[in-house]
Amino acid sequence: QPRAIPFMRRHFPWALVAGLASQCPAAFSQEAPEVEDLALLTTRARAGNSPKIPAIVHFNYKINLHIDDDSYDFGDVSTDDKDFLQVLKKNCKHTVDTFGGDVDKVYFYDDRDCEDELRKLSDFDGDKLADGFGRFQNGRFKSDLCRLAQLYTYGGYYFDTDILP
């Protein structure tokens, strides 16, 4: 059987810049991760001990889509970009609406919010996480790292902005 790319590096590219490897060394080794190590990482990624997922919805994108403000027009952005951003905004609102009013809180983080939230993760060397986030050029990697901070801190549900209604 060919040697596979290490599980954590293949599925969680944000882990390469994070200090998370020191939390579960075997999960980041060249071998397949041990179940106990993945369980430890998962346990540390929970916001609390409650088995119930909190009714919190998370989104992130490079800029704030102002999903709670229908009149926001995105300022000096080109018409094509505005149309695209309006579609993303509509997708986010539709996602929240599918919960039928059972959402306690909606968090929408832009890049600055993500960096701020990452810095708060002192157990995982948050300053290094935020610095790595700032150096990423790929928005998908940034979103992965931001999502980790959002769910670790608050729990809840994360959805991509481009999810289809």
C-alpha positions in Angstrom: 0.0 0.0 0.0 1.5 3.4 -0.9 2.4 5.8 1.9 -0.4 8.3 2.2 0.0 12.0 2.9 -0.3 12.3 6.6 -4.0 12.5 7.6 -3.9 15.8 9.5 -1.7 17.6 6.9 -4.0 16.4 4.1 -7.3 17.3 5.7 -6.3 20.3 7.9 -3.7 22.4 6.1 -4.1 25.2 8.7 -2.4 22.8 11.2 1.0 23.3 9.4 1.2 26.9 10.6 -0.4 26.3 14.0 1.2 25.2 17.2 -1.3 22.4 17.3 1.2 19.8 16.5 2.6 20.1 19.9 -0.8 19.3 21.4 -1.1 15.9 19.7 2.3 15.0 18.2 1.3 11.6 16.8 -1.7 13.1 14.9 0.8 15.1 12.9 3.4 12.4 12.4 4.1 10.6 9.1 2.0 7.7 10.3 -1.7 7.5 10.6 -3.0 9.4 13.6 -3.8 7.4 16.7 -7.5 7.5 17.6 -6.7 8.8 21.1 -4.8 11.8 19.5 -7.7 12.7 17.3 -10.1 12.4 20.2 -7.9 14.7 22.2 -7.8 17.3 19.4 -11.6 17.0 19.0 -12.1 17.3 22.8 -10.1 20.5 22.9 -12.0 21.9 20.0 -15.3 21.9 22.0 -16.6 25.1 23.5 -18.0 23.3 26.6 -19.0 20.0 28.2 -22.6 20.2 27.1 -23.5 17.5 24.6 -26.0 19.9 22.9 -24.6 22.0 20.1 -25.4 25.7 20.8 -27.8 27.4 18.4 -25.0 29.7 17.1 -24.3 30.1 13.4 -20.9 31.1 12.1 -19.7 32.5 8.7 -16.5 34.1 7.7 -15.3 35.9 4.6 -12.5 38.3 3.8 -14.9 41.3 4.2 -18.0 41.6 6.3 -21.1 41.0 4.3 -23.4 42.8 6.8 -26.0 40.1 6.6 -28.1 41.8 9.1 -28.3 45.1 7.2 -30.3 45.0 4.0 -29.4 48.5 3.0 -25.6 48.0 3.1 -24.3 48.4 -0.5 -20.6 47.5 -0.2 -19.3 51.0 -0.9 -16.7 51.4 -3.7 -16.9 47.9 -5.0 -17.4 47.2 -8.7 -20.9 46.3 -9.9 -19.9 42.7 -10.7 -18.3 42.3 -7.3 -21.4 43.9 -5.6 -23.6 41.4 -7.4 -21.4 38.5 -6.2 -21.3 39.8 -2.6 -25.1 40.2 -2.7 -25.4 36.5 -3.7 -23.2 35.5 -0.8 -25.2 37.7 1.6 -28.4 36.1 0.3 -27.0 32.7 0.8 -26.0 33.4 4.4 -29.4 34.9 5.2 -31.1 31.8 3.7 -28.9 29.5 5.7 -29.9 31.3 8.9 -33.6 31.3 7.9 -33.5 27.5 7.5 -33.2 27.3 11.3 -36.7 28.7 11.5 -35.9 31.3 14.2 -34.1 28.9 16.5 -30.8 30.7 16.2 -29.5 32.4 19.3 -26.6 34.2 17.7 -25.0 34.7 14.3 -21.3 35.5 14.0 -19.9 36.9 10.8 -16.2 37.4 10.9 -14.1 39.3 8.4 -10.3 38.8 8.2 -9.7 41.3 11.0 -12.2 39.6 13.3 -10.6 36.3 12.5 -7.1 37.5 13.5 -8.5 39.0 16.7 -10.2 35.7 17.6 -7.1 33.7 16.8 -5.0 35.8 19.1 -7.3 34.9 22.0 -6.4 31.2 21.6 -3.6 31.3 24.1 -3.7 27.5 24.6 -2.7 27.1 21.0 -0.2 30.0 20.7 -2.8 32.4 19.3 -0.3 35.1 18.2 1.4 32.6 15.9 -1.9 31.4 14.6 -3.0 35.0 13.8 0.4 35.8 12.2 0.1 32.6 10.0 -3.4 33.6 9.1 -2.2 37.0 8.0 0.4 35.5 5.7 -2.0 33.1 4.0 -2.9 34.1 0.4 -5.5 31.4 -0.1 -8.9 32.3 1.2 -9.8 28.7 1.8 -7.0 28.2 4.2 -7.9 31.4 6.0 -11.4 30.3 6.3 -10.3 26.9 7.7 -8.3 28.6 10.4 -10.9 31.1 11.3 -13.6 28.4 11.5 -11.4 26.6 14.0 -11.3 29.7 16.2 -15.0 30.4 15.9 -16.1 26.9 16.8 -13.5 26.4 19.5 -14.5 29.6 21.2 -18.3 29.6 20.8 -19.4 26.2 19.6 -22.3 26.0 17.1 -22.6 25.5 13.4 -20.3 26.8 10.7 -21.4 27.3 7.1 -19.6 28.5 4.0 -20.8 31.7 2.5 -21.2 30.1 -0.9 -23.4 27.2 0.2 -26.2 26.9 -2.3 -29.8 27.6 -1.0 
